[in-house]
Amino acid sequence: MNRRSFVALIASTTLLAACGDDDKGSSGGTTKVNFGYIGDYNGTSLLAVANDQKLWAKHGLEVSTKVFTNGPLQVTALNAGDLDFGYIGPGAVWLPASGKAKIVALNSLGNADRVIAKAGITDLSQLKGKKVGVPEGTSGDMILTLALQKAGLTNNDIQRVPMDAATIVSAFGSGAIDAAGIWYPLLNNIKAKKPDLVELAKDADFADKVSFPTAFVASNDAAKDTAKATKVVQVLREAMDYRKANPDQTVKLVAAMLKQDEAAVKADAANSEMLDSKTIDGYNADGTAAKWLTGMGDYFVGAGKLKENPDPATYYLGDAFTKAAA
């Protein structure tokens, strides 16, 4: 074999090897991961920390991230094969509970959701007959349903207008709707146009009935790839602990990633209780996490999102989270 033929053979062999790596979702010894998130403190903080602290590379991961406006859209992307992992708020937990994804890590306890109304509406009972914007299947949907129940109303008593979260911001600002189920920090954008709006309900009002955990989810296929899932969970665990130890720096990292004002990000962070890995390990061990999810399942059955309340162990990989501890 002459030198030119030998070089050509080596080149073609290298190309084939590279193609083989791409087919397996890996490159140069790293594992490729497509990760979705929501552009707020809850959904972004761990990714911002992981980027800054080089945690992806530390665990052999090459990550591509994409921002979404809500959790249900990410679950759709998971099932379409466009994402491997994503982030959901409490209102979307019914999706993994229905078998469409697996929860690989809890993240925080939220208190960012609100039912808001235009000036002049001061009580939940006054929502009867009003146009109310709701982002279907999200925590905005959840807080609205709970608030209506508290007032002795149902969705049949209001003019329910399904719309995405961004549309609610503009619709409320223009007066096209009278009220909405929405969350911070998007609520700040609405307040900028309608500073006299009224907050009628918040997550904390229902703490005795249901908890509001946010979570990271995996597609069912990604969850089955235990090597990949373990690496991702290890990154999340380390990022959680950095976030707990360095809250101010984490705010700066999130502000930089989202290109937002630090003061606004800090205010957004204050709307939730951030969890660290040891706290979650404890909640997994003593049954608290399962209790939260069971309570949410009961709510989703009552709200018509689930036909029955499944055992959280069928969709929450809490044991795997704890076992991923370094």
C-alpha positions as CSV (number, residue, x, y, z in Angstrom):
1,M,0.0,0.0,0.0
2,N,1.5,3.4,-1.0
3,R,1.5,6.4,1.3
4,R,-1.5,8.1,-0.4
5,S,-3.7,5.0,-0.1
6,F,-2.7,4.6,3.6
7,V,-3.6,8.2,4.4
8,A,-6.9,7.8,2.7
9,L,-7.7,4.7,4.6
10,I,-6.8,6.3,7.9
11,A,-9.0,9.3,7.1
12,S,-12.0,7.2,6.1
13,T,-11.6,5.1,9.3
14,T,-11.6,8.2,11.4
15,L,-14.7,9.5,9.7
16,L,-16.5,6.3,10.3
17,A,-15.5,6.3,14.0
18,A,-16.7,9.9,14.4
19,C,-20.1,9.0,12.8
20,G,-20.4,6.1,15.2
21,D,-19.8,8.4,18.2
22,D,-22.5,10.7,16.9
23,D,-25.0,7.9,16.6
24,K,-24.4,7.0,20.2
25,G,-24.8,10.6,21.4
26,S,-21.2,10.9,22.4
27,S,-18.2,12.8,21.2
28,G,-14.5,12.4,22.2
29,G,-15.4,10.5,25.3
30,T,-18.2,12.8,26.3
31,T,-22.0,12.2,26.3
32,K,-24.2,14.6,24.5
33,V,-27.3,15.9,26.3
34,N,-30.1,18.2,25.1
35,F,-31.5,20.1,28.1
36,G,-34.5,22.3,28.3
37,Y,-35.3,25.0,30.9
38,I,-37.5,27.9,31.8
39,G,-36.0,31.4,31.9
40,D,-36.6,32.1,35.6
41,Y,-34.5,31.6,38.7
42,N,-36.1,28.2,39.5
43,G,-35.5,26.8,36.0
44,T,-32.2,28.4,35.2
45,S,-30.1,28.5,38.4
46,L,-28.7,25.0,38.4
47,L,-27.8,25.2,34.7
48,A,-26.1,28.6,35.2
49,V,-24.0,27.1,38.1
50,A,-23.2,24.0,36.1
51,N,-22.0,26.2,33.2
52,D,-19.9,28.5,35.4
53,Q,-18.4,25.7,37.5
54,K,-17.6,23.5,34.5
55,L,-19.7,20.7,36.0
56,W,-20.9,19.3,32.7
57,A,-17.3,18.6,31.5
58,K,-16.3,17.3,35.0
59,H,-18.9,14.5,34.5
60,G,-18.2,13.9,30.9
61,L,-21.2,15.7,29.5
62,E,-21.5,17.9,26.4
63,V,-24.8,19.9,27.0
64,S,-26.9,21.9,24.6
65,T,-29.6,24.0,26.3
66,K,-32.8,25.5,25.0
67,V,-35.2,27.8,26.8
68,F,-39.0,27.2,26.9
69,T,-41.9,29.2,28.3
70,N,-43.4,26.3,30.3
71,G,-43.0,22.7,31.4
72,P,-45.6,21.0,29.2
73,L,-43.8,22.2,26.0
74,Q,-40.7,20.6,27.3
75,V,-42.4,17.3,28.0
76,T,-43.7,17.4,24.4
77,A,-40.1,17.9,23.2
78,L,-38.9,15.0,25.4
79,N,-41.4,12.7,23.8
80,A,-40.5,14.0,20.3
81,G,-36.8,13.2,20.9
82,D,-35.8,16.8,20.8
83,L,-34.8,16.9,24.5
84,D,-33.2,14.4,26.9
85,F,-33.9,16.4,30.1
86,G,-36.0,19.4,31.1
87,Y,-37.4,21.4,33.9
88,I,-41.1,21.6,35.0
89,G,-43.0,23.6,37.5
90,P,-45.5,22.0,39.9
91,G,-48.5,22.4,37.6
92,A,-46.9,20.1,35.1
93,V,-46.1,17.2,37.5
94,W,-49.2,15.4,36.2
95,L,-47.3,14.7,32.9
96,P,-44.7,12.5,34.5
97,A,-47.4,11.0,36.7
98,S,-49.2,10.0,33.5
99,G,-46.2,8.2,32.2
100,K,-44.9,10.9,29.8
101,A,-41.6,11.4,31.6
102,K,-39.6,10.6,34.7
103,I,-38.7,13.0,37.5
104,V,-35.0,12.7,38.2
105,A,-34.6,15.4,40.8
106,L,-36.7,17.8,42.8
107,N,-35.4,21.4,42.8
108,S,-37.4,23.8,45.0
109,L,-40.7,24.5,46.7
110,G,-42.4,27.2,44.7
111,N,-44.4,30.2,45.9
112,A,-44.3,32.2,42.7
113,D,-47.8,31.5,41.3
114,R,-50.6,34.0,41.6
115,V,-54.2,34.6,40.6
116,I,-54.3,38.2,39.5
117,A,-57.2,40.5,38.6
118,K,-57.7,44.0,37.2
119,A,-58.3,46.8,39.6
120,G,-61.8,46.7,41.1
121,I,-61.9,42.9,41.5
122,T,-61.0,42.4,45.2
123,D,-62.3,38.9,45.9
124,L,-62.1,35.5,44.2
125,S,-65.9,35.2,44.1
126,Q,-66.0,38.2,41.8
127,L,-64.3,36.2,39.1
128,K,-67.7,34.7,38.2
129,G,-68.5,35.5,34.6
130,K,-65.1,37.2,34.0
131,K,-62.6,36.4,31.3
132,V,-59.7,34.6,32.9
133,G,-56.5,33.7,31.0
134,V,-54.8,30.4,31.9
135,P,-51.7,28.6,30.6
136,E,-53.1,25.1,30.4
137,G,-51.3,22.3,32.4
138,T,-49.0,24.7,34.2
139,S,-48.8,26.0,37.8
140,G,-50.8,29.0,36.6
141,D,-53.6,26.5,35.8
142,M,-53.1,24.8,39.2
143,I,-53.3,28.0,41.3
144,L,-56.4,29.1,39.4
145,T,-58.2,25.8,39.9
146,L,-57.3,25.8,43.7
147,A,-58.5,29.4,44.0
148,L,-61.8,28.8,42.3
149,Q,-62.4,25.8,44.6
150,K,-61.7,28.0,47.6
151,A,-64.3,30.5,46.3
152,G,-66.8,27.7,45.7
153,L,-66.5,28.2,41.9
154,T,-65.6,25.9,39.0
155,N,-64.2,26.5,35.5
156,N,-67.8,26.6,34.3
157,D,-68.4,29.8,36.3
158,I,-65.8,31.8,34.5
159,Q,-64.9,32.6,30.9
160,R,-61.8,30.4,30.8
161,V,-59.4,31.6,28.0
162,P,-56.5,29.2,27.4
163,M,-53.3,31.0,26.3
164,D,-49.6,30.7,26.7
165,A,-47.9,32.6,29.5
166,A,-46.4,35.3,27.2
167,T,-49.8,36.0,25.7
168,I,-51.3,36.4,29.1
169,V,-48.8,39.2,29.8
170,S,-49.9,41.2,26.7
171,A,-53.6,40.3,27.1
172,F,-53.8,41.4,30.7
173,G,-51.8,44.6,29.9
174,S,-54.2,45.5,27.0
175,G,-57.4,44.7,29.1
176,A,-58.4,41.7,26.9
177,I,-58.8,39.6,30.0
178,D,-60.0,40.4,33.5
179,A,-57.9,38.0,35.5
180,A,-55.3,35.3,35.1
181,G,-53.3,32.4,36.6
182,I,-49.7,33.4,36.2
183,W,-46.3,33.4,38.0
184,Y,-43.3,35.5,38.9
185,P,-41.2,36.8,37.2
186,L,-43.7,37.2,34.3
187,L,-46.0,39.0,36.8
188,N,-43.4,41.8,37.1
189,N,-43.9,42.5,33.4
190,I,-47.6,42.7,33.9
191,K,-47.2,45.0,36.9
192,A,-45.1,47.4,34.8
193,K,-48.2,48.0,32.7
194,K,-50.9,47.5,35.3
195,P,-49.4,48.5,38.7
196,D,-52.9,48.6,40.3
197,L,-53.6,44.9,39.6
198,V,-54.8,42.8,42.5
199,E,-53.2,39.6,43.7
200,L,-56.1,37.4,44.8
201,A,-54.3,34.1,45.6
202,K,-50.8,32.7,46.0
203,D,-49.3,29.2,46.5
204,A,-48.8,29.7,50.2
205,D,-52.6,30.0,50.6
206,F,-52.9,26.3,49.9
207,A,-49.9,25.0,51.8
208,D,-52.2,22.9,54.0
209,K,-53.6,21.1,51.0
210,V,-50.8,20.6,48.5
211,S,-47.1,21.4,48.0
212,F,-45.6,23.0,45.0
213,P,-42.3,21.3,44.1
214,T,-40.4,22.1,40.9
215,A,-38.4,19.4,39.3
216,F,-36.1,18.2,36.6
217,V,-37.4,15.5,34.3
218,A,-36.0,13.0,31.7
219,S,-37.5,11.4,28.7
220,N,-38.4,7.8,29.4
221,D,-35.5,6.7,27.1
222,A,-33.0,9.0,28.8
223,A,-34.1,7.7,32.2
224,K,-33.4,4.2,31.0
225,D,-29.8,5.2,30.1
226,T,-28.7,5.0,33.7
227,A,-25.1,6.0,32.9
228,K,-26.2,9.3,31.3
229,A,-29.0,9.9,33.9
230,T,-26.5,9.4,36.8
231,K,-24.1,11.9,35.3
232,V,-26.8,14.5,34.9
233,V,-28.1,14.0,38.4
234,Q,-24.5,14.3,39.8
235,V,-24.2,17.6,38.1
236,L,-27.6,18.8,39.5
237,R,-26.6,17.6,43.0
238,E,-23.3,19.6,42.9
239,A,-25.0,22.6,41.4
240,M,-27.7,22.6,44.2
241,D,-25.1,22.6,46.9
242,Y,-23.2,25.4,45.2
243,R,-26.4,27.4,45.0
244,K,-27.1,26.9,48.7
245,A,-23.6,27.9,49.7
246,N,-23.4,30.8,47.3
247,P,-26.8,32.4,46.8
248,D,-25.6,35.9,45.9
249,Q,-23.2,34.5,43.3
250,T,-25.9,32.3,41.9
251,V,-28.1,35.3,41.4
252,K,-25.3,36.9,39.4
253,L,-24.9,33.8,37.3
254,V,-28.6,33.6,36.5
255,A,-28.8,37.3,35.7
256,A,-25.9,36.9,33.3
257,M,-27.4,33.8,31.6
258,L,-30.8,35.4,31.2
259,K,-29.5,38.9,30.6
260,Q,-31.7,40.3,33.4
261,D,-31.2,42.8,36.2
262,E,-29.7,41.2,39.3
263,A,-32.2,42.9,41.6
264,A,-35.1,41.3,39.6
265,V,-33.5,37.9,39.7
266,K,-32.9,38.2,43.5
267,A,-36.6,39.0,44.0
268,D,-37.6,36.1,41.8
269,A,-35.4,33.7,43.9
270,A,-37.1,34.9,47.0
271,N,-40.4,33.4,45.8
272,S,-39.2,29.8,46.3
273,E,-37.4,27.7,48.8
274,M,-34.3,26.2,47.2
275,L,-33.5,22.6,48.0
276,D,-30.0,21.1,48.3
277,S,-29.0,17.5,47.8
278,K,-28.8,16.5,51.4
279,T,-32.2,17.9,52.1
280,I,-33.7,16.0,49.2
281,D,-32.0,12.8,50.3
282,G,-33.6,13.3,53.7
283,Y,-37.0,13.9,52.1
284,N,-36.6,10.8,50.0
285,A,-35.7,8.7,53.0
286,D,-38.5,9.8,55.3
287,G,-41.2,9.8,52.7
288,T,-41.7,13.5,52.5
289,A,-41.1,13.6,48.8
290,A,-43.5,10.8,48.2
291,K,-46.1,12.5,50.4
292,W,-45.8,15.7,48.3
293,L,-46.3,13.9,45.0
294,T,-49.1,11.8,46.4
295,G,-50.9,15.0,47.5
296,M,-50.3,16.6,44.1
297,G,-51.7,13.4,42.4
298,D,-54.9,13.7,44.5
299,Y,-55.2,17.3,43.2
300,F,-54.6,16.3,39.6
301,V,-57.2,13.6,39.8
302,G,-59.7,16.1,41.2
303,A,-58.8,18.6,38.5
304,G,-59.3,16.0,35.8
305,K,-55.7,15.8,34.7
306,L,-55.3,12.2,35.9
307,K,-57.8,9.3,36.0
308,E,-56.1,7.8,39.0
309,N,-53.2,8.7,41.4
310,P,-50.2,6.5,40.6
311,D,-47.5,5.5,43.2
312,P,-44.9,8.2,43.0
313,A,-42.2,5.4,42.7
314,T,-43.4,4.7,39.2
315,Y,-42.3,8.1,37.9
316,Y,-40.1,9.7,40.6
317,L,-36.5,8.3,40.6
318,G,-35.7,9.4,44.1
319,D,-33.6,6.4,45.0
320,A,-31.4,7.0,41.9
321,F,-31.0,10.6,42.9
322,T,-29.7,9.6,46.4
323,K,-27.5,6.8,45.0
324,A,-25.8,9.3,42.6
325,A,-24.1,11.0,45.6
326,A,-20.4,11.0,45.0
